[in-house]
Amino acid sequence: MNEFVKPVIEYAELWPLLVIFGVALVGVAVEAFAPRRLRYPLQLGLALAGPIAAFGGVVLIGVDLSSRGTVKGEIVMAGALAVDGPTLFAWGLLLIVAVAGALLFGERRLEGGVSAFAGQAAALPGSEPERDADQVRLDHTEVFPSSCSRSRA
């Protein structure tokens, strides 16, 4: 009879990933429950703070691995994920790109005050419903949590 062995998950090496997933979930909740006037600043703040905090975690994990002399890194999550130099480099690079993307998404107005985002997903570009939605500043901010969750450290 085989005895069940529970998997060991090394949260100390995985917390940058968990930060990104958590910030994406909070971003979805902000889109659902925050007043419209607060959504944009909250979403932009989350989209910047999450990847920056996760990048700090990636740096700390890298320093910790090198201080322990773990040249080859570690295999975590019951052998499902390697946390080593190339992994940390890739995570860091993706997080830098996520911050740059959030800053680009943060610039919402084009020349002439036209919004860079659609006021309604179903409105055709340049149509009357889109212009009406733009006049009442009916921009959506769900792009922030979706871009954050795609970075995935």
N, C-alpha and C positions, 0 to 999 in steps of 0.2 A: 504494500500500500504506500503510495506516494504522499508525502506530507506537503501541504500548501505552504509556499514561501511567498510572503508578500513582497511586492516590488519596492525598491528603495528609490525615492525621488529626491535628488539633491537640489533643493530649492535655492540654496545659496548661489549655485551656478546658473540658475534659470530665472532669477528674479527680473532681469531686464525684459525678458519675454512676457512675463506676467504683468509688468508695468504697462507694456504696450497694449496687451489684451484688456487690462482694467481701464485704461484711459479710453479705449475705443468703446467699451460698454458705457462708461460715464458720458461720453459724447452722444451716444444714441439716446440716453436718458435725458440729457440736456435738450436735444432736439424735440423730444416728446413732451417734456414738462416745463421747460423754462419759458418765460414770457418772450415774445418775438424780439423785443428790443434788446434783450440780454443774450440772445443766442449767439450772435456773431462774436462779441468779445469773449464770451465763455468758450466757444468752440475754438477760436484762434488761440486762446491761452492754453487750452488743453492740448491742441495739436502741436504747440511748441514745447510745452513743459514736459509732456510724456516722453517724446524722443530724447530730449536733453537729459532728463533724469535717467532714462535707460542707457544713454551713451556714457554717463558717469558710472553706471553699474558695470558696463562692459570694460571700462578702463580699470575699475577696481578689481574685477575678476581677473583681468590680464596681469595686473600687478601682483595679485595674490598667487596666481599660478607660477609666475616667475620667481617670487620670493620663496615658494616651497620647492623650487627646483623641478617642477613638473614640466619637463621639456615637451613631452608628447601630449600634454593636456590630460583630460579625464573623459571617461565614457560615463555618461549619466543617463538617468531615466531607464534603468534596467537594461542598459546596453543599446538604447535607441538613438542616442545623440552624443556626438563628440563635442567637447568644449576644449578647443585648442587654439593655437595662434591663428590659423586660417579662418576658423569659425568666428573668432572674436573680431578679426579684421573685416570679414564680410558683414557681421552685425553692425559694427561701427560705421562702415561705409553706407549701409542701408539707412541707418539712423541719421547720418548727415544729409543724405538725399531727402529723407522724410522732412527734416527741418527746412531745407531749401524749398521743397514742394509746398509746405504749409505757408511759407512766406509768399510764394507765388500765388497760392490760393487766397491769401489774405488781401492781396491787391484786387479789390472788387470792382473798381470803376475804370472804364476805358476812357479814351479821349471823348470829350463832349458830354461826360457824365453818364454815358451808357453803361449799364450793368454788364459785367462779364459772365453772369450766371442767369439762367432762365428763371423767371418768376413762377412759371408753371411747367412741369415736366411735359405735359401733353400739348403745350402751345407751340405752334410752328414759329421758327425765327422770323421776326419782322411782322408777325401777324398782329391784328388788333388786340386779342387777349394778352399777348405778350407785352405789348405797349401799356395796356391797362395795368397789368401786374407790376410792371416796372415803375409806373407813375406812383403807385402806392407803396413802393419799395418792398415788394413781396418776394424777396430773395430767400432761397433756402440755404441752410448751412450744413445739411447732412453730408456734404462732401468732406468735411473735416474728419469725422469718425471713420468714414470709409477709407480715406487716404492713410489715416493712422493705423488702422488694422491691417492694411496691405503691407505696411513696412515690416511688421513682425520681427523687429530687432534683427 
